[in-house]
């Protein structure tokens, strides 16, 4: 049988920023695969020539979501695209967090504001529900379609005008927004990101806090991150497993990243579920690139067998 030919999908602006690309290329080559790194919007790319197309770092998708999803649908008719388009469509809009909360998953609480809504009324309703009249109440406003903390910002109730301008800017641009209390334990504890390949836990990392009071949202492709390895707690593992069980897919996905932070009582809460183009932090999980390469080839073998 000929060697599988695998395309790792990125974006022009992300090629030199994706630290997972070089170790994954080497791991796949060690496992006997031929590997190409291809921009998702390369008009000359022939996706049908690849045995499998893997989303790695198409990190400009949030500015071109409709175009990106249409590309994913086309590519999936020519080859095996992972993760698949229905999952991409579900996961690239943070309204999925509302669905998971409704299914009983312990998420960071929040409220959605939709384009066409009155920004003043939406912000006032959120503050009335969560701030309890506290001027020092901190909260986050972020777009429902966004990546890398772009256009996300931390606010304080006493600076309501700045928060209102941020929310209005998103809504006026036709973008849905998510408003959430800022869970202050993240400043000390950080985030915990748990990585799963083919339904099996691989490794976890600690990510330092990204949003600081008074700072504007990042204009870069993604906000700078401080990463270290972390052993997840039993409670974090349990919430991650519960979250995986609620993903709308009959079979385990090739890759899942579950991002958790702690509430005031120290219990984990789901911040994000990354199923589209997450960093996998191979540098902080011994053997993780080889584990992921093996998971990719196992998935491809299963498709060929069926």
C-alpha positions as CSV (number, residue, x, y, z in Angstrom):
1,X,0.0,0.0,0.0
2,X,1.3,3.4,-0.9
3,X,2.2,5.9,1.8
4,X,-0.7,8.2,2.9
5,X,-0.4,11.7,1.6
6,X,-1.5,14.2,4.3
7,X,-2.1,17.9,4.0
8,X,-1.7,20.1,7.0
9,X,-3.9,23.1,6.5
10,X,-2.7,26.6,7.6
11,X,-3.0,30.2,6.5
12,X,-0.3,32.4,5.0
13,X,-0.1,34.6,8.1
14,X,0.1,31.6,10.4
15,X,2.8,29.5,8.8
16,X,5.7,30.9,10.8
17,X,3.6,31.2,14.0
18,X,2.2,27.6,14.3
19,X,4.7,26.0,16.6
20,X,3.0,22.6,16.2
21,X,3.6,22.4,12.5
22,X,7.3,21.4,12.4
23,X,7.0,18.6,15.1
24,X,3.8,17.2,13.5
25,X,5.4,17.1,10.0
26,X,8.4,15.2,11.5
27,X,6.1,12.8,13.5
28,X,4.0,12.0,10.4
29,X,7.1,11.5,8.3
30,X,8.5,9.1,10.9
31,X,5.2,7.2,10.8
32,X,5.6,6.8,7.0
33,X,3.4,9.5,5.7
34,X,4.0,12.1,3.0
35,X,3.2,15.6,4.3
36,X,2.4,18.9,2.7
37,X,1.6,22.2,4.4
38,X,-1.1,24.0,2.4
39,X,-3.0,27.3,2.9
40,X,-6.7,26.7,3.1
41,X,-7.5,29.4,0.6
42,X,-4.8,28.3,-2.0
43,X,-6.8,28.4,-5.2
44,X,-4.3,26.0,-6.9
45,X,-4.6,23.3,-4.2
46,X,-6.0,20.0,-5.4
47,X,-7.5,18.6,-2.2
48,X,-8.5,15.3,-3.9
49,X,-4.8,14.3,-4.2
50,X,-4.5,13.9,-0.4
51,X,-5.5,10.9,1.6
52,X,-6.5,13.2,4.5
53,X,-6.7,16.9,5.1
54,X,-6.1,18.1,8.6
55,X,-6.9,21.5,9.9
56,X,-3.9,22.9,11.8
57,X,-3.8,26.7,11.8
58,X,-6.2,28.4,9.4
59,X,-6.3,31.2,12.0
60,X,-7.7,33.9,9.8
61,X,-11.0,32.0,9.4
62,X,-12.9,34.2,11.9
63,X,-12.6,37.2,9.5
64,X,-13.9,35.1,6.6
65,X,-16.1,32.5,8.3
66,X,-18.6,32.0,5.5
67,X,-15.8,31.6,2.9
68,X,-13.9,29.2,5.2
69,X,-16.9,27.0,5.9
70,X,-17.8,26.8,2.2
71,X,-14.2,25.8,1.5
72,X,-14.4,23.1,4.2
73,X,-17.6,21.7,2.6
74,X,-16.0,21.5,-0.8
75,X,-12.8,19.9,0.5
76,X,-14.8,17.3,2.4
77,X,-16.4,16.1,-0.9
78,X,-12.9,15.4,-2.3
79,X,-11.1,13.9,0.7
80,X,-11.3,13.1,4.4
81,X,-11.3,16.5,6.2
82,X,-10.8,16.5,10.0
83,X,-12.4,17.6,12.0
84,X,-15.5,17.4,9.7
85,X,-17.5,20.4,8.4
86,X,-20.6,19.9,10.7
87,X,-18.3,20.1,13.7
88,X,-16.5,23.2,12.3
89,X,-19.9,24.9,11.7
90,X,-21.0,24.2,15.3
91,X,-17.7,25.0,17.0
92,X,-16.7,28.2,15.2
93,X,-19.6,30.1,16.8
94,X,-19.6,30.5,20.6
95,X,-23.4,30.0,20.8
96,X,-22.4,26.3,21.2
97,X,-21.5,27.3,24.8
98,X,-25.2,28.1,25.4
99,X,-26.1,24.7,24.1
100,X,-23.6,22.9,26.4
101,X,-24.8,25.0,29.4
102,X,-28.4,23.9,28.6
103,X,-27.2,20.3,28.5
104,X,-25.8,20.6,32.1
105,X,-22.2,21.3,31.4
106,X,-20.6,23.7,33.9
107,X,-19.6,26.6,31.7
108,X,-18.5,30.1,32.5
109,X,-21.9,31.8,32.8
110,X,-22.8,34.6,30.3
111,X,-25.3,36.2,28.1
112,X,-25.5,36.7,24.3
113,X,-26.2,39.9,22.5
114,X,-27.2,39.8,18.9
115,X,-26.8,42.2,16.0
116,X,-29.7,44.6,15.9
117,X,-30.1,44.5,19.6
118,X,-29.9,47.7,21.7
119,X,-26.3,47.6,23.1
120,X,-27.2,49.8,26.0
121,X,-30.1,47.6,27.0
122,X,-28.1,44.4,26.6
123,X,-25.2,45.7,28.7
124,X,-27.5,47.1,31.4
125,X,-29.4,43.8,31.6
126,X,-26.2,41.9,31.9
127,X,-24.9,44.1,34.7
128,X,-28.2,44.0,36.5
129,X,-28.1,40.2,36.4
130,X,-24.4,39.7,37.4
131,X,-22.8,42.8,38.9
132,X,-25.1,43.2,42.0
133,X,-24.4,47.0,41.9
134,X,-20.6,46.5,42.4
135,X,-18.5,49.2,40.6
136,X,-15.5,46.9,40.7
137,X,-17.3,44.0,39.0
138,X,-15.2,42.7,36.1
139,X,-16.5,41.1,33.0
140,X,-15.5,40.1,29.5
141,X,-17.0,41.0,26.1
142,X,-16.0,38.9,23.2
143,X,-17.3,38.2,19.7
144,X,-19.1,34.9,19.2
145,X,-17.0,34.3,16.1
146,X,-13.4,35.0,16.9
147,X,-10.1,33.3,17.6
148,X,-6.9,34.0,19.6
149,X,-8.6,36.5,21.9
150,X,-8.9,39.0,19.1
151,X,-11.6,41.6,19.8
152,X,-12.1,40.2,23.3
153,X,-11.6,42.7,26.2
154,X,-11.8,42.8,30.0
155,X,-13.9,45.5,31.4
156,X,-15.0,46.9,34.8
157,X,-18.5,48.1,35.7
158,X,-17.2,51.5,36.8
159,X,-16.0,52.1,33.2
160,X,-19.3,51.3,31.6
161,X,-18.9,53.7,28.7
162,X,-15.8,51.8,27.4
163,X,-17.6,48.5,27.7
164,X,-20.7,50.0,25.9
165,X,-18.5,51.3,23.1
166,X,-16.9,47.8,22.7
167,X,-20.2,46.0,22.6
168,X,-21.8,48.5,20.2
169,X,-18.8,48.2,17.9
170,X,-19.3,44.5,17.7
171,X,-23.1,44.6,17.2
172,X,-22.9,47.4,14.6
173,X,-20.4,45.3,12.6
174,X,-23.1,42.5,12.5
175,X,-21.3,40.3,15.1
176,X,-22.9,38.5,17.9
177,X,-21.3,39.0,21.3
178,X,-20.9,37.0,24.5
179,X,-20.8,38.8,27.9
180,X,-19.3,36.9,30.8
181,X,-18.2,37.6,34.4
182,X,-14.5,37.7,34.7
183,X,-13.6,34.8,37.0
184,X,-10.7,36.3,39.0
185,X,-9.1,33.0,40.0
186,X,-7.7,32.8,36.4
187,X,-5.2,35.5,37.4
188,X,-3.5,33.1,39.8
189,X,-4.5,29.7,38.5
190,X,-4.6,30.4,34.8
191,X,-6.4,28.2,32.3
192,X,-6.1,24.4,32.0
193,X,-6.3,23.0,28.5
194,X,-6.7,19.3,28.1
195,X,-5.9,17.6,24.8
196,X,-7.6,14.5,23.5
197,X,-6.8,12.4,20.4
198,X,-9.3,9.9,19.1
199,X,-11.1,10.1,22.4
200,X,-8.0,9.4,24.5
201,X,-6.4,11.9,26.9
202,X,-3.0,12.9,25.7
203,X,-1.7,15.8,27.9
204,X,-2.6,19.1,29.5
205,X,-1.1,22.6,29.8
206,X,-1.5,25.7,31.9
207,X,-2.1,28.9,30.0
208,X,-1.5,32.2,31.8
209,X,-4.2,34.8,31.9
210,X,-4.7,36.6,28.6
211,X,-7.0,39.5,29.3
212,X,-5.6,42.2,31.6
213,X,-7.6,45.1,33.0
214,X,-7.4,48.3,30.9
215,X,-5.7,46.7,27.9
216,X,-7.1,46.9,24.5
217,X,-7.9,43.7,22.6
218,X,-5.0,42.3,20.6
219,X,-4.5,43.3,17.0
220,X,-2.3,40.3,16.2
221,X,-3.4,37.0,14.8
222,X,-3.6,35.8,18.4
223,X,-2.7,37.1,21.9
224,X,0.7,36.1,23.3
225,X,0.5,33.1,25.6
226,X,2.6,31.9,28.5
227,X,2.4,28.0,28.5
228,X,3.7,25.4,30.9
229,X,2.8,21.7,31.3
230,X,0.1,20.9,33.9
231,X,-1.3,17.8,35.5
232,X,-5.1,18.2,35.4
233,X,-7.1,17.7,38.6
234,X,-9.7,14.9,38.9
235,X,-12.4,17.5,38.8
236,X,-11.0,18.9,35.6
237,X,-10.7,15.5,34.0
238,X,-14.3,14.8,34.9
239,X,-15.7,18.0,33.4
240,X,-13.6,17.4,30.3
241,X,-15.1,13.9,29.9
242,X,-18.6,15.2,30.5
243,X,-18.0,17.9,27.8
244,X,-16.7,15.4,25.3
245,X,-19.9,13.3,25.8
246,X,-22.0,16.3,24.7
247,X,-20.2,17.0,21.5
248,X,-22.7,16.4,18.6
249,X,-20.7,13.6,17.0
250,X,-21.5,9.8,17.2
251,X,-17.8,8.9,17.1
252,X,-14.8,10.5,19.0
253,X,-13.3,13.3,17.1
254,X,-9.7,13.1,16.0
255,X,-8.7,16.1,18.2
256,X,-10.4,18.0,21.0
257,X,-9.1,20.7,23.3
258,X,-11.1,21.5,26.4
259,X,-10.2,24.8,28.0
260,X,-11.2,25.2,31.7
261,X,-10.9,27.9,34.3
262,X,-11.9,27.9,38.0
263,X,-14.8,29.8,39.6
264,X,-14.6,31.5,42.9
265,X,-15.1,28.2,44.7
266,X,-12.3,26.5,42.9
267,X,-14.5,24.3,40.7
268,X,-13.7,24.0,37.0
269,X,-15.8,25.7,34.4
270,X,-15.7,25.3,30.6
271,X,-14.3,28.4,29.0
272,X,-13.9,27.1,25.4
273,X,-14.2,23.9,23.5
274,X,-11.6,23.9,20.6
275,X,-12.5,21.6,17.8
276,X,-11.5,23.6,14.7
277,X,-7.9,24.8,14.7
278,X,-6.5,24.6,18.2
279,X,-2.9,24.8,19.2
280,X,-2.0,21.4,20.6
281,X,1.1,22.3,22.5
282,X,3.3,19.4,21.5
283,X,6.3,21.0,23.2
284,X,4.7,20.6,26.6
285,X,3.6,16.9,26.3
286,X,6.3,14.3,25.9
287,X,5.6,12.1,22.9
288,X,2.4,14.0,22.0
289,X,3.3,14.7,18.4
290,X,3.9,11.0,17.8
291,X,0.7,10.1,19.6
292,X,-1.2,12.5,17.4
293,X,0.4,11.2,14.2
294,X,-0.5,7.7,15.3
295,X,-4.1,8.8,15.9
296,X,-4.3,10.4,12.4
297,X,-3.0,7.3,10.7
298,X,-5.3,5.1,12.8
299,X,-8.3,7.2,11.7
300,X,-7.2,7.0,8.1
301,X,-6.8,3.2,8.3
302,X,-10.3,2.9,9.8
303,X,-11.8,4.9,6.8
304,X,-9.9,2.8,4.3
305,X,-11.0,-0.5,6.0
306,X,-14.7,0.6,5.9
